[in-house]
Amino acid sequence: MSSQEGEIRIVKKKNGHGSHHGGAWKVAYADFVTAMMAFFLVMWVTGMSPTIKAAVAAYFKDPIAFNKAVEAGNAPFKVSESSSSILPEEKDSSQSDLEERLRLKKAKESIEKIVAQTPEFRNIRQHVDIQLVNEGLRIDLMENKESLFFDAASAKVKPSTRHLLALITRELKTLSNKVILEGHTDSRPLARHDGYTNWELSADRANAARQVMEFAGIDPSRIAQVRGYAATQPRNPKDPTHFSNRRISIIVVMKEAMRLQQFGMNPDIEITPAKRSGP
């Protein structure tokens, strides 16, 4: 028997060059790729228009509500006729917003002129406040100590109010914006014992104004909401009982503000009342 046949060899492998065959580097690489994907996604969203940004944010906030809105025809994108791909809105949003605000400003000036030059409105013109605000055009019809626009503690519209609302409607018919009607009261409780409160009164007055405006020719589909706030949003917070808190508000809403509300980005369009010099 050869001496080599009985030999037992022990071979020791060095570990210096074998670590790169492990799995740790794969985890690190996967983290790197994920981080890069997130980075490019953020860069893509940053470069999009405000409309698309709002739509993306609304989707991640509530995907179910977003999809329902899209199915209802409120999609924030337009589809090219020559391609099935989804394209951003063609018109620059900032330019569109500027043109829209200019149209609202023109309507504001026209309504102010009507109120100032119509003799019938001589006693109520100082109680009609028209302001351009962030969300659009706001028209407030504020009561005086005496009831100017509605019968006292009632939703019955006075004849002069019907005429005023009809003339306002004539100007608003030239626009395509959605309209919100709000009813507000002061904090004095109604002297009634049938359960009819300021909540019912504020909602009924807003709805009565809607009926007059629809009769005057505004498209009913443009009426987005009719709201009754009772005394929860006083125009004069320092004096909740002040008569100026009793008012009807007509809000012509900017299209972008309305779209954000529909997608849940701004569930209540809050419009700060104009600053007033007196009570």
Secondary structure, DSSP 4 states (H G I P E B T S, - for coil): --GGGG-----PPPSTTTGGGSSHHHHHHHHHHHHHHHHHHHHHHHTS-HHHHHHHHHHHH-HHHHHHHHHTT--SSEE-TT-SSEE--SS-HHHHHHHHHHHHHHHHHHHHHHHHH-GGGTTTGGGEEEEEETTEEEEEEE--SS-SSB-TTS-PBPHHHHHHHHHHHHHHTT----EEEEEE--SPPPS-SSS--HHHHHHHHHHHHHHHHHHTT--GGGEEEEEE-TTSS-SSTT-TT-GGGSEEEEEEE-HHHHHHHHTTSSSS---PPPP-S--
